Amino acid sequence: MSLAKQISGLECSAMPQVALYGSQALRPEVPSGDSAEANSPSSSFKVQLERGISPAARLYALRQLAHRAAIPLELLNSWNVEVNDDATVVALGRDARIRFRHAPAPFWHDLVNGDYHVMRVAWPHPPASPLSALVPNFIVPFVDRPYAGPLFVRTSGDTWECPIDLLASMLLTLSRFEEFQSDERDMHGRFLAAQSVALKNNFLHRPIVDEYGLALQQVIELQLPGWRPPERKLRVKLSHDVDEIGFPLDLTNSLGHTVKRHKPFATLRDLLGPAFGLRPSLLEALCRITELSKDHGLASALYWKNSPKSDWDSGYDLSMKHVHKVVSRLKNEGVELGVHPSYYTFNNLHRLGDEVEHICKVIDESRVGGRQHFLRWHPRTWHDWEKCGLAYDSTVGFSDHIGFRAGTCVPYRPWSLELNREIDLLEIPLLAMDVTLAYYMRLAPEESVALLLQCAEHCECVGGVFTLLWHNRSLLDPNYGRAYETVLEALKFTPAFDWKQALSSGQC
């Protein structure tokens, strides 16, 4: 059953609103040096961008667009591409051409000073329902001039043109250009959705970059009548940041199971567990959350920490006997294990490297992915994760609002605007988090479920990955525990995103 049908038939009972808790283009060598220096403000970035983007960057954007149009690599590699001063021209064979216009040189100076347009443009041909409702138009940010026509127009015969600089807009969105331009951050050093072009222009809820692939697909089908794209299918990535496990015992947290979450047996388990050899409630909830995934034909990924206690870290030791026993059990059951670097690893390559190395040793894995604690992230964080040899990151989502921070739900290798190359790291964008819904957006559980399934429907439309973060503590909350199970029921037996297969096949 499609997600569109499931949204209208939710079986999540009305519940009171409560907060969960508070708070292959050019590849030059990666420059060496300390991460603190690499993360300092850089005037050279603005100077470099004032000259425009490189041909290699445009080829990267074209490849990303083709991937989102479901064009296989063999077909893409058969095309002839020329990057000129004023346009990127793609020859599909015979007389079939697609011309992507480039923004003029003065635009780049205006761009870095915040002078650009966000345009809503039309389909090449009107799509059928229900696609027409989900994607009524195409939204293109960082455009040099007003334009309201179709995204692609036929100029003559088999020649089509994109009248705006779509490749540049894609590159700037995927590489998170705007986060270099703004110094405004919250108390945790995070760029918020409230500051973003997407939320300010009311398109954060749409994977705009992926939607461009639908328009290109229309054009390619007209130019190559024998080609038919594969069916677009939804995939799911369920992830759980293991912020707390009940060790060391925190009396306030344990009493909170009774006072806030109405789970007195969870409090008793924490207090009496050591005498009877029982796991703390938060650690037991981790086992339960993976069982829920299996019961619904889904798979969970657990991202573990290993850091000292701080104002923002619970401070548990992953190698503790009781914890390591659970880690070993889950690994034997086939649960994916990854890393969740602590609060102070942000902008600290040495500390990040030490934690990643220790976690990988304990979980006995050499190539893993994960997510930064508190979603503390900057485009340069990609550089640090690459240097640590990590396979993928799944931090690129906003803490204060769900949606498509990078305009995409399709995993991709990011482009570094500073290094002018593709990063050897897969980004699996985070779309939604339990704390965002309950604490920041202050939504009731049933409202959260509806919004999550709408988000998943947009992912299904473009054949993307619905990436959801749900904490083990949230499972102990009776309201949000039921809400999570409702979401799982709607996603039941949806294929999981296989990041290992995607990397080995060259899909991303």
C-alpha positions in Angstrom: 0.0 0.0 0.0 1.4 3.4 -0.9 2.1 5.9 1.9 -0.4 8.3 0.5 -3.2 5.9 1.4 -1.8 5.2 4.8 -1.7 8.9 5.9 -5.4 9.2 5.7 -6.0 6.0 7.8 -3.7 6.5 10.8 -4.4 4.4 13.9 -2.6 6.5 16.4 -4.9 7.5 19.2 -5.1 11.1 20.3 -2.5 11.7 23.0 -1.5 14.8 25.0 1.5 16.8 23.8 4.6 16.2 25.9 8.3 16.9 25.4 10.6 13.9 25.3 13.4 15.6 27.0 15.3 18.9 26.9 17.9 19.7 25.4 34.1 10.7 -9.8 35.4 14.1 -10.6 38.8 15.7 -9.7 40.3 14.3 -6.6 43.3 16.3 -5.4 45.0 15.2 -2.1 43.4 16.1 1.1 45.5 18.9 2.7 47.2 18.0 5.9 47.1 20.2 9.0 45.3 20.6 12.3 41.5 20.5 12.2 41.2 23.7 14.3 43.0 25.6 11.6 40.9 23.9 8.9 37.7 25.1 10.7 38.7 28.7 11.2 37.0 31.4 9.1 38.5 31.5 5.6 38.3 34.6 3.3 39.7 32.5 0.4 36.4 30.6 0.2 34.5 33.8 -0.8 37.2 34.9 -3.3 37.2 31.4 -4.9 33.5 31.4 -5.3 33.4 34.9 -6.7 35.1 33.4 -9.8 32.3 30.9 -10.2 32.4 27.1 -9.9 34.8 24.8 -11.7 34.1 22.6 -14.7 34.7 19.6 -12.4 32.0 20.9 -10.0 29.5 21.2 -12.9 30.3 17.6 -14.0 29.7 16.5 -10.5 26.3 18.3 -10.4 25.3 16.8 -13.7 26.1 13.3 -12.5 24.0 13.9 -9.4 21.1 15.1 -11.5 21.4 12.1 -13.9 21.4 9.7 -10.9 18.2 11.3 -9.6 16.7 10.9 -13.1 17.4 7.1 -12.7 19.8 7.2 -15.7 22.2 4.2 -15.5 25.9 4.8 -15.5 26.4 3.0 -18.8 24.0 5.4 -20.5 25.5 8.4 -18.8 29.0 7.5 -19.8 28.0 7.2 -23.4 27.0 10.8 -23.6 29.4 13.6 -24.7 29.6 16.5 -22.3 31.2 19.9 -23.0 31.6 22.6 -20.3 31.9 26.0 -21.9 32.0 29.5 -20.5 28.3 30.0 -20.9 26.8 26.5 -20.8 27.2 22.8 -20.2 26.1 20.9 -23.3 25.1 17.2 -23.2 25.0 15.3 -26.4 22.9 12.2 -26.1 23.6 10.9 -29.6 22.6 11.9 -33.1 21.0 15.4 -32.8 19.7 15.1 -29.2 21.1 17.8 -27.0 20.4 19.3 -23.6 22.0 22.7 -22.9 22.4 23.9 -19.3 22.8 27.6 -19.1 25.5 29.1 -16.8 24.9 32.2 -14.7 26.9 35.2 -15.9 30.2 36.1 -14.2 28.8 39.1 -12.2 26.3 36.8 -10.5 28.9 35.1 -8.3 29.9 38.4 -6.7 26.3 39.1 -6.0 25.7 35.6 -4.6 28.3 35.8 -1.9 26.7 39.0 -0.9 23.3 37.4 -0.6 21.8 38.7 -3.8 20.0 35.9 -5.6 16.5 34.6 -6.4 14.5 31.6 -5.4 12.3 30.7 -8.3 9.3 28.4 -8.8 9.2 27.0 -12.3 7.0 24.6 -14.3 7.2 21.1 -15.6 8.3 20.5 -19.2 4.9 18.7 -19.5 2.2 18.5 -16.8 2.6 15.2 -14.8 -0.2 12.9 -13.9 -1.8 12.6 -10.4 -0.7 12.0 -7.7 2.7 13.3 -8.8 1.2 16.6 -9.7 0.0 17.2 -6.1 3.4 16.3 -4.5 5.5 18.2 -7.1 3.3 21.0 -8.5 6.4 22.9 -9.6 10.1 23.0 -9.2 11.8 25.3 -6.7 15.3 26.5 -7.6 17.2 28.6 -5.1 20.4 30.7 -5.8 19.2 31.8 -9.3 20.7 34.9 -11.0 17.5 36.2 -12.5 13.7 36.0 -12.3 12.3 33.2 -14.4 8.9 31.5 -14.4 8.8 29.2 -17.4 9.4 25.4 -17.6 12.6 24.0 -16.1 13.4 22.5 -19.5 12.2 24.0 -22.8 12.5 22.6 -26.3 14.4 25.1 -28.5 14.4 23.1 -31.7 13.9 19.5 -32.8 15.6 17.3 -30.3 17.4 20.2 -28.5 16.3 21.2 -25.1 17.6 23.9 -22.7 17.5 24.6 -19.0 17.2 28.5 -19.0 18.5 28.9 -15.4 21.8 27.7 -13.9 20.3 24.5 -12.4 23.7 22.7 -12.0 25.0 25.6 -9.9 21.9 25.6 -7.8 22.2 21.9 -7.2 25.8 22.1 -6.2 25.3 25.0 -3.8 22.4 23.2 -2.2 24.0 19.8 -1.8 27.3 21.3 -0.6 25.5 23.5 1.9 26.8 26.8 0.6 24.6 29.0 2.7 26.1 27.5 5.9 29.5 29.0 4.9 27.9 32.4 4.4 26.2 32.8 7.8 28.0 33.2 11.1 24.7 32.9 13.0 24.6 29.7 15.2 22.7 28.5 18.3 24.3 27.8 21.6 25.6 24.5 20.3 27.2 26.0 17.3 24.5 24.7 14.9 23.0 26.3 11.8 19.3 26.1 12.3 16.4 25.5 9.9 15.0 28.9 11.0 18.0 30.6 9.3 17.8 28.5 6.1 16.7 29.5 2.6 14.5 26.5 2.5 12.4 27.3 5.6 12.2 31.0 4.9 10.9 30.2 1.4 8.6 27.3 2.5 10.2 24.4 0.7 12.1 22.5 3.5 9.4 19.8 3.3 10.4 19.0 -0.3 13.4 17.2 -1.7 13.9 19.8 -4.4 17.2 18.5 -5.8 15.7 15.0 -6.2 12.6 16.4 -7.9 14.7 18.0 -10.7 15.5 14.4 -11.7 11.8 13.9 -12.5 11.9 16.8 -14.9 15.1 15.6 -16.6 13.5 12.1 -16.9 10.6 13.6 -18.9 13.1 15.2 -21.3 15.2 12.0 -21.7 12.1 9.9 -22.4 11.2 12.2 -25.2 14.7 12.3 -26.7 15.3 8.5 -26.2 12.0 6.9 -26.9 13.3 3.4 -26.3 14.5 4.2 -22.7 12.2 3.7 -19.7 13.3 4.5 -16.2 12.9 1.9 -13.4 10.1 2.2 -10.9 11.0 4.5 -8.0 10.8 2.7 -4.7 11.1 3.9 -1.1 13.9 2.7 1.2 14.2 3.2 4.9 17.1 3.9 7.2 16.1 3.6 10.9 18.8 4.8 13.3 19.2 5.2 17.0 21.8 7.4 18.7 22.8 5.7 21.9 23.2 8.8 24.1 22.3 7.0 27.4 22.4 3.4 28.5 21.6 3.7 32.2 25.3 3.4 33.2 26.4 5.2 35.2 23.2 5.3 37.3 21.6 8.7 37.3 18.9 8.8 40.0 17.1 11.8 38.4 16.8 10.0 35.1 15.6 6.8 36.8 13.0 8.6 38.8 11.9 10.3 35.6 10.8 7.0 34.3 8.0 7.1 36.9 7.3 10.9 37.1 7.6 11.9 33.4 7.0 8.6 31.5 4.7 6.8 34.0 6.9 3.7 33.9 7.4 2.8 37.6 8.8 -0.7 36.7 11.5 1.0 34.7 12.5 2.9 37.8 12.5 -0.3 39.9 14.6 -2.0 37.2 17.2 0.7 37.4 17.3 0.7 41.2 17.1 -3.0 41.9 18.6 -4.3 38.7 22.3 -4.5 39.9 21.2 -6.9 42.7 19.4 -9.2 40.3 21.6 -8.9 37.3 19.1 -6.9 35.2 20.0 -4.5 32.5 19.0 -0.8 33.1 15.8 0.3 31.4 17.6 2.4 28.8 19.8 -0.4 27.8 16.9 -2.8 27.7 15.0 -0.3 25.5 17.8 -0.6 22.9 17.2 -4.3 22.6 13.5 -3.6 22.4 13.9 -1.0 19.6 15.8 -3.4 17.5 13.2 -6.1 18.1 10.5 -3.7 16.9 12.3 -3.2 13.7 12.6 -6.9 13.1 9.0 -7.5 13.9 8.1 -5.0 11.1 10.5 -6.4 8.6 12.8 -3.4 9.0 16.4 -2.9 10.3 18.0 -0.7 12.9 21.4 1.0 13.1 22.8 1.8 16.6 25.3 4.6 16.9 27.4 4.2 20.0 29.4 6.6 22.1 32.5 6.2 24.2 33.4 9.5 26.0 33.8 11.0 29.4 30.9 12.6 31.2 30.3 16.3 30.3 27.4 18.8 30.5 26.2 17.2 27.2 27.4 13.6 27.4 26.1 11.0 29.8 29.6 9.5 29.9 29.5 5.7 29.5 32.2 3.2 28.8 31.4 1.0 25.8 33.8 -1.7 27.0 32.0 -2.3 30.3 31.1 -5.9 30.7 27.3 -5.5 30.8 27.4 -3.1 27.9 29.8 -5.1 25.8 27.6 -8.2 26.3 24.7 -6.3 24.7 26.9 -5.0 21.9 28.1 -8.5 21.1 24.5 -9.9 21.2 23.2 -7.3 18.8 26.0 -7.7 16.4 25.5 -11.5 16.3 21.8 -10.8 15.5 22.9 -8.7 12.5 22.2 -5.3 13.9 24.3 -2.5 12.3 26.6 -0.8 14.8 28.2 2.6 14.2 29.7 5.6 15.9 28.1 8.6 17.6 31.0 10.9 18.4 30.6 13.0 21.6 29.7 16.7 21.9 33.3 18.0 22.0 34.5 16.1 18.9 32.8 18.8 16.7 35.7 20.7 15.1 38.2 18.6 16.9 39.8 16.1 14.5 42.1 14.5 17.1 39.4 13.9 19.6 37.1 12.6 16.9 39.8 10.2 15.6 40.5 8.8 19.1 36.8 8.1 19.8 36.1 6.6 16.4 39.1 4.3 16.8 38.1 3.2 20.3 34.4 2.5 19.3 35.4 0.6 16.2 37.7 -1.5 18.3 35.0 -2.4 20.8 32.3 -3.2 18.2 35.0 -5.0 16.1 34.2 -3.1 12.9 36.7 -1.3 10.6 34.3 0.5 8.2 31.3 2.2 9.8 29.1 5.2 9.6 27.3 7.3 12.2 26.2 10.7 13.3 27.6 13.6 15.3 26.1 14.1 18.8 23.5 17.0 19.1 23.7 17.2 15.3 26.7 19.5 15.7 27.8 19.8 12.1 29.3 22.1 9.5 30.3 21.4 5.9 33.9 21.0 7.0 32.8 18.2 9.3 32.7 16.1 6.1 36.5 16.6 5.8 37.1 15.4 9.4 35.0 12.3 8.9 36.8 11.5 5.6 40.2 11.8 7.4 39.0 9.3 10.0 38.2 6.8 7.3 34.5 6.6 8.1 32.2 5.2 5.4 29.1 7.5 5.8 27.7 10.3 7.8 24.0 10.8 8.7 24.1 14.1 10.5 22.8 16.5 7.8 19.4 17.2 9.2 18.1 20.2 11.2 17.6 19.9 15.0 14.7 22.4 15.1 12.6 21.3 12.1 12.3 18.1 10.1 12.8 18.2 6.3 15.4 18.1 3.6 18.4 20.2 4.8 20.4 19.5 1.7 17.4 19.3 -0.6 17.7 15.6 -1.0 16.8 12.2 0.4 19.1 10.4 -2.0 22.4 9.4 -0.4 25.3 11.1 -2.1 29.0 11.8 -1.9 29.3 15.5 -1.0 31.3 18.1 -2.9 33.7 20.3 -1.0 33.5 23.9 -2.3 36.7 24.7 -0.5 38.7 21.7 -1.8 37.0 21.7 -5.2 36.5 17.9 -5.1 34.2 15.1 -4.1 34.5 13.9 -0.6 35.3 10.2 -0.1 32.3 9.8 2.3 28.7 8.9 1.7 26.1 11.3 3.2 22.8 9.7 4.1 20.7 12.8 5.0 18.8 12.8 8.2 15.2 13.8 7.6 13.5 13.6 11.0 14.3 13.1 14.7 12.0 12.4 17.6 13.3 15.3 19.7 12.8 17.7 16.8 9.1 16.8 16.7 8.4 16.8 20.4 10.7 19.4 21.8 11.5 21.9 19.1 8.4 21.8 17.0 6.2 20.9 20.0 3.9 18.6 18.1 1.5 16.1 19.6 2.4 12.5 18.9 -0.4 12.0 16.3 0.7 15.2 14.5 4.2 13.9 14.5 3.1 10.6 12.9 1.2 12.4 10.2 4.2 14.7 9.4 6.6 11.7 9.3 4.5 9.8 6.9 4.1 12.9 4.7 7.9 13.2 4.6 8.2 9.5 3.7 5.7 10.0 0.9 7.9 12.7 -0.6 10.8 10.2 -0.4 8.8 7.5 -2.1 7.9 9.9 -4.9 11.6 10.4 -5.9 12.8 7.0 -4.9 14.8 8.2 -2.0 15.7 7.0 1.5 13.5 8.0 4.5 16.1 8.4 7.4 14.6 8.6 10.9 16.3 9.0 14.2 14.5 7.6 17.3 16.2 7.5 20.7 15.9 4.6 23.1 14.6 7.0 25.8 11.7 8.0 23.6 10.6 4.3 23.4 10.0 4.5 27.2 7.6 7.4 26.8 4.1 5.8 26.4 2.9 8.5 23.9 5.9 8.6 21.6 6.5 4.9 22.0 3.1 4.2 20.5 3.7 6.9 17.9 6.9 5.2 16.8 5.2 1.8 16.5 2.5 3.5 14.3 5.2 4.8 12.0 6.8 1.3 11.8 3.5 -0.2 11.0 3.1 2.2 8.1 6.6 1.4 6.8 6.3 -2.3 7.4 8.5 -4.5 5.1 9.9 -1.4 3.2 13.4 -2.3 2.0 16.3 -0.9 4.0 18.9 1.2 2.4 22.0 -0.9 1.9 24.9 1.5 2.1 27.6 -1.1 1.7 26.0 -2.3 -1.6 25.6 1.3 -2.7 29.2 2.1 -2.2 30.6 -1.1 -3.7 28.4 -0.7 -6.8 29.3 2.9 -7.4 25.6 4.0 -7.3 26.4 7.0 -5.1 
